[in-house]
Amino acid sequence: RALRADGVIVWMLATDTGLAWEAPRIERALHEASLPTLMLTSQPQTLSAEALTEIAQFRSALEVR
């Protein structure tokens, strides 16, 4: 909130297995803060076309708000 973010993208690499346990807590905290959130967990190190599409859709949804 202090940063006045319109939304949050959480990007977790597939190799960050320790962080995966934190994803539900992070998502819950962002939801409770009423921040739109795109959770991209278990992602490869390189950006996939699917992830890029999800990010573009998320951004478009934020613009409508």
N, C-alpha and C positions, 0 to 999 in steps of 0.2 A: 504494500500500500504506500509506503514511504516513497517508493520510486514511481508511483502513479502508473504502474504497468496496466495495460489493457488486457493482457493475457500472458500465460506462461507456457512455454514449451519445455518439457522435461525430456531430455535425450539421454538415454542410458545405453551404453555399449553392451553387447552380448558378453564381452569379456569381463564386465564389471559385476560379477555374480554376487559379490558382497553387498553391493548397492541395491540389488534387486529386492532385497528384504525391506528396504526403506521405501520403495515405491508406493505401497498402500498408505503409509503414514504421510508421505509428501502429498499425495493426491488428496487425502482427506483434509489436510491442513489448508491446502489451496482452495478446496471446495468450501470449507468453513469460512474462508476469507472472501468468498464469492468472486474468486478469480477464475475466469475461463482458463481451462488447462487442456493441453494436448499432451498425453502421455505416450512417448515413443520409447518403449522399453525393449530390451534385447535387440538392439539395432547393430548392424554391421558397422565397421569403422568408416566405410564409405557411404555416401548418401545414395539411397536407392530412389528410383523413379516413384515408387509407391509412397515413400516417406515425403518426398518433395510434393507430391499431389496432396497428401494429408496436410502438410504445412500450408500450402496455398489455400486449401479449403478452410482451414482454421483462420487464416488471416482474413479471408473474405467474410467469414462469419463475424469476426471482430469489427469489421468496417460497417456492417449492418447495424450493430448495436448503437 
